Amino acid sequence: MVGAALSLPMAGALDNLQRLLQLPRRFWEQAQEELFFLPPFPEQIDSLALFSLLLVSGLLIGESLHVRLRWPRLIGYVLAGTLFGPSLLGWISIEALGQVRPIADAALGLLLLEAGRRLDLRWLASNPALLRGALADIVLSFFFIYFFATAVVGMVPAWAAATAAVTMASAPAVVLLTVEEAKAQGQVTERIILYASLGSAASFVLFAVVLGVVHTELSHDWLNAVVHPLWVVAGGGLIAWLVSRFALAVAGRLPKRSLAQVFILVASALFAVGLARMLAVPVFLTLFLMGVLLAFRDQQQVLKYTELPEVHWLLAIILFVVIGATLPWREFTWLTGLYALGLLGARALAKVAALYWSGGELAPAKRLLVGVGIQPLSATAVFMAYEVAGLYPAVSRTALLLPLFAAAIMEIAGPALCRLALVRAGETDGARTETGGKQ
Amino acid sequence: MSGRLGDFTHSEALTLGVELELQLVSRRDYDLTRGATDLLGALDYDGHFGEIKLEITESMIEVSTMPQARIAGIATDLRGLRDTLVRHCAKNNIAICGGGTHPFHHWADRRICPGERFDQIYQRYGYLAKQFTVFGQHVHVGCTSADDAIWLTQALAEHVPTFIALSAASPFVDGVDTFFQSARLNAVSAFPLSGQCPPLGSWLEFVAHFDFLYDCGIVRSIKDLYWDVRPKPEYGTVEIRVCDTPLDVNTATALAALAQALCRYLLRTRPLLHAERWQHVARYNKFQACRYGMEAMLSDPVRRCQEPLRERMLALFDALAEDARELDSTAWLDALRAVATEGEGGAVWLRAWQAAHGNLNDVVREAAERWMQGDAAAA
């Protein structure tokens, strides 16, 4: 899907690469005449080799920005993807992006599984201010973006609604990784995670509705308009229900917090990712639902304390390098850029205002920080945008660029804003100066 | 002349006050979490039942009752403080629980609370300050004079193992069973000014001793003395500091009742003290109580023999019967006598849940439910 949507390859870069490869190819083919065991000259890089190259490039840039400038590592991963992707150097081709898409899906799936598991409905029930804040965030974000897209950009209502559905939510994957990286703990952190998860849930529901609206607007196909959203929601729900039941049943026979349980959790998630891909159901929706069901149905705390292994960071690096490479910077225009900034401004205003006015026991200054912390807009938005665009590629290219550029800007700014909120709230490790050692 | 210590504040005889250090745990995995400043910053509470305040790290919160003449007042205050905290913690997705240690937290992850005193402690003691994320109960008993406070400090020293064994609720540290009933005091022992008050005969001797330590650069205030039992001139009390925070407020109340009855008994009978001799066996007896709880064998330096702590404890409860009646605390002491007889203390309860669940996250969940559900669960 990603590869198909990006139809403008870096022809120049590829030509250069082909020219560079001419000499080794000639030597290889001469050698083949003598050495019969040699395979044909490799025309494309092996998936595993590509995986490790993406990993190394993402790590190098991410770590260097983190160590030198204290930037969140995610920014480095996205920049690595942007730099080496089709829009700039072209070292990662569109075909290569297609090759690593299953890994990116798995990474996104695991992170959204975790976001779903973190959605604590019990907390919502015991604190009405949280529900008020979440509803305000969802409603204001959707309508602010919708009005901006119709009134300022001049989009038709269906695409404006699609844009709003795709960009309204915060990015739970970015939030979780930023929180984990900063070792943040506290009320601002907890609320950022909760609002990011709730916003995503609402966004996924709206996304399904928008699919129907898009079918109606563009093809007047009522059957697809009704069945496609149902397929997405019911398919995702069914896979999530079945696999979460399976995971709990199997894990229940194993010691709690054992390595075997970790493997069951990861294997079940990957199984759900595979099923979702087979049935053309969005991976992010399926895995998020699976996480929610795992948390909700786990009355015996079978998997409650089982954490994802550290390897999810490896997958996250690939995910964000791929997202960076996927962003269509070559199609950037100043007007679209300004529109994207305007959309982000409207969205930021909606989120900060919603959290500030929702009240609750958290001090107003900290509520503002929660509003800042939920600004990231990332992986799910990009993937949702491509899902919608994939339906009517010819029609939707222009409309697609606005959410994609908004996502592109927030790929860089989002993690930084989230980290800023956590640091300002004093909830990160080392946020306070702790100077031991003096008498 | 009290010099640097200030005057000893006058208190009504045998008035009581209780301080409890409590664990703030995440409801997601029941590990300790950073929450104290957030909770206090948003707390809507009029102070009716006493104070709620910060402790050294962000995963701890301290509650202290109002001074009360009778144990019923302490019970009311502790329940009120518990209910206030439970209500407020629920809004912030935090659970609260008792116990002397958190069974599996990683001490290096703890955050020091903001505040000049906490910063000073961290700068002075380094990592020990973070390892001091342990949870104790302190009981204050009012004294009418400074000399009485010093005399009680000495007289209570030989009863320290009783308080340790009855409150012991810290068998797990760093995710493992320590084999101790109360492992909390091992964290306190690392501090250079922990241990016992030296054998001092009067307030004047205590002031002279404090001045000596001050002049040597060892102490700056009475708070630097982490003794098992110490006078607290500011409140006009003697303070027993060796108890683990119990797993429910009823046990905490019962321990306060024991302290009150014991002080009344000691002041009434004024037994001959052998403070210097007890000093020699204090660390051994403390270790025995921490390690074995009710099964400890204590050394008696006066009779030069050993005797089981349980026997000594039961004899003490018999001796305190009259004082308990006078103080309306017989039922509370009977509850503790049952713990001593049956050996079903906090550490045993925690180990039983560990055996049932096979993991420590669920042990903390059970402990949090016991603390938060209140009196029915504790019964």
Interface residues (C-beta under 8 A of the other chain):
Chain A: R118 D120 R122 W123 S126 N127 A129 K183 Q185 G186 Q187 E190 P255 K256 R257 Q301 K304 Y305 E307 E361 L362 A363 G426 E427 D429 R432 E434 T435 G436 G437 K438 Q439
Chain B: R27 R28 D29 Y30 T33 R34 G35 T37 D38 G41 A42 D44 E58 H88 A90 K91 N92 N93 D109 R111 I112 P114 Y122 Q123 R124 G126 Y127 A129 H357 G358 N359 N361 D362 R365
